[in-house]
């Protein structure tokens, strides 16, 4: 079952609605970038803290020595995967906004926003952090 074609009227109201939708997609991706950075950073911090904590004198050995490392890796992975999925979703929404249906009300030029680039860079940082923790032998 196909979706009926939309009738988009070239009015200022329609154009500003298009802009609000685009900015809403940007704000949503910014929220995901903040969440992803927090999860990646917190996961990496947990791993580093507990690795350094084991080196102190008079500290009882942990019952499950690998638990902080696994928790940290799960947080890094969750932040990276969440950011990957949200970036893909953002890409799909923006592609729809630039589709032929909305050409009459879309902005003059198609531009990528800085948050899209930041999201991609943060995904690479998350992947690097995950493998940096995974490859480090204790």
KAVENFEN-V431415 format. One record per residue. RES is the residue in one letter. SS is DSSP state (helix for helix, strand for strand, loop for the rest). Layout:
res=RES ss=SS
res=RES ss=SS
This chain:
res=X ss=loop
res=X ss=loop
res=X ss=loop
res=X ss=loop
res=X ss=loop
res=X ss=loop
res=X ss=loop
res=X ss=loop
res=X ss=loop
res=X ss=loop
res=X ss=loop
res=X ss=helix
res=X ss=helix
res=X ss=helix
res=X ss=helix
res=X ss=helix
res=X ss=helix
res=X ss=helix
res=X ss=helix
res=X ss=helix
res=X ss=helix
res=X ss=helix
res=X ss=helix
res=X ss=helix
res=X ss=helix
res=X ss=helix
res=X ss=helix
res=X ss=helix
res=X ss=helix
res=X ss=helix
res=X ss=helix
res=X ss=helix
res=X ss=helix
res=X ss=helix
res=X ss=helix
res=X ss=helix
res=X ss=helix
res=X ss=helix
res=X ss=helix
res=X ss=helix
res=X ss=helix
res=X ss=helix
res=X ss=helix
res=X ss=helix
res=X ss=helix
res=X ss=helix
res=X ss=helix
res=X ss=helix
res=X ss=helix
res=X ss=helix
res=X ss=helix
res=X ss=helix
res=X ss=helix
res=X ss=loop
res=X ss=loop
res=X ss=loop
res=X ss=loop
res=X ss=loop
res=X ss=loop
res=X ss=loop
res=X ss=loop
res=X ss=loop
res=X ss=loop
res=X ss=loop
res=X ss=loop
res=X ss=loop
res=X ss=helix
res=X ss=helix
res=X ss=helix
res=X ss=helix
res=X ss=helix
res=X ss=helix
res=X ss=helix
res=X ss=helix
res=X ss=helix
res=X ss=helix
res=X ss=helix
res=X ss=helix
res=X ss=helix
res=X ss=helix
res=X ss=helix
res=X ss=helix
res=X ss=helix
res=X ss=helix
res=X ss=helix
res=X ss=helix
res=X ss=helix
res=X ss=helix
res=X ss=helix
res=X ss=helix
res=X ss=helix
res=X ss=helix
res=X ss=helix
res=X ss=helix
res=X ss=helix
res=X ss=helix
res=X ss=helix
res=X ss=loop
res=X ss=loop
res=X ss=helix
res=X ss=helix
res=X ss=helix
res=X ss=loop
res=X ss=loop
res=X ss=loop
res=X ss=loop
res=X ss=loop
res=X ss=loop
res=X ss=loop
res=X ss=loop
res=X ss=loop
res=X ss=loop
res=X ss=loop
res=X ss=helix
res=X ss=helix
res=X ss=helix
res=X ss=helix
res=X ss=helix
res=X ss=helix
res=X ss=helix
res=X ss=helix
res=X ss=helix
res=X ss=helix
res=X ss=helix
res=X ss=helix
res=X ss=helix
res=X ss=helix
res=X ss=helix
res=X ss=helix
res=X ss=helix
res=X ss=helix
res=X ss=helix
res=X ss=helix
res=X ss=helix
res=X ss=helix
res=X ss=loop
res=X ss=loop
res=X ss=loop
